[in-house]
Amino acid sequence: MEYLPQLLTLSGIVFLACISPGPDFVAVTSNALNDRRSGVFVGLGIACAVVIWATLAILGFGLLIKELFWLYEAIRLIGAVYLIYLGARMLMASFKARSSAPQLNGVPRAGAFQAWRQGFMVGITNPKTATFFATLFVTVLPVGAPAWVYAGVVAIAGLITAGWLGALATFFSVGRVRSVYARVSRVVDALMGAALVALGIRLASNR
């Protein structure tokens, strides 16, 4: 297959990017510790955002956004504010008494759509994803590749992201992991909330 080496290289780079700790990891695991379905749908929301960014990168938007300073800054700041909001909510919840009702990090457990929307917002408000794919595609894919190759790399990016985040959600919702979490839930929630706030601040300060 003529383009197999490039597709394998791209798949490996996307996978390495997925497993690196960041907002995606915190968003999925913090939800999965209380509810596997919520964790999975957060992961699917992030994967949908990745598919959109990868598609826009193929269409040239990824390179364009690097040149449009105001647009990049607007998306970056929105993403930073959203991460800080999620983290602050988790921090505040960690200091409140936990009721016996089903909870999601101190607040009522989200439905599938709400969880998907949270993941989508985390993914779509990170402009670095667009520039990452734009740089990756320019570097790895040959000029003049057929349309099915570009469609394939978008599908690969979405499937790898969904698969990895789905695996994380499954692992962190296993009974033994959740039983450990139940004993130290406030500490874990506080640490994850602080991590999201720190990631938001870093996103806001990086240029």
Secondary structure, 3 states (H helix, E strand, C coil): CCCHHHHHHHHHHHHHHHHCCCHHHHHHHHHHCCCHHHHHHHHHHHHHHHHHHHHHHHCCHHHHHHHCHHHHHHHHHHHHHHHHHHHHHHHHHHCCCCCCCCEECCEECCCHHHHHHHHHHHHHCCHHHHHHHHHHHHHHCCCCCCHHHHHHHHHHHHHHHHHHHHHHHHHHCCHHHHHHHHHCHHHHHHHHHHHHHHHHHHHHHCC
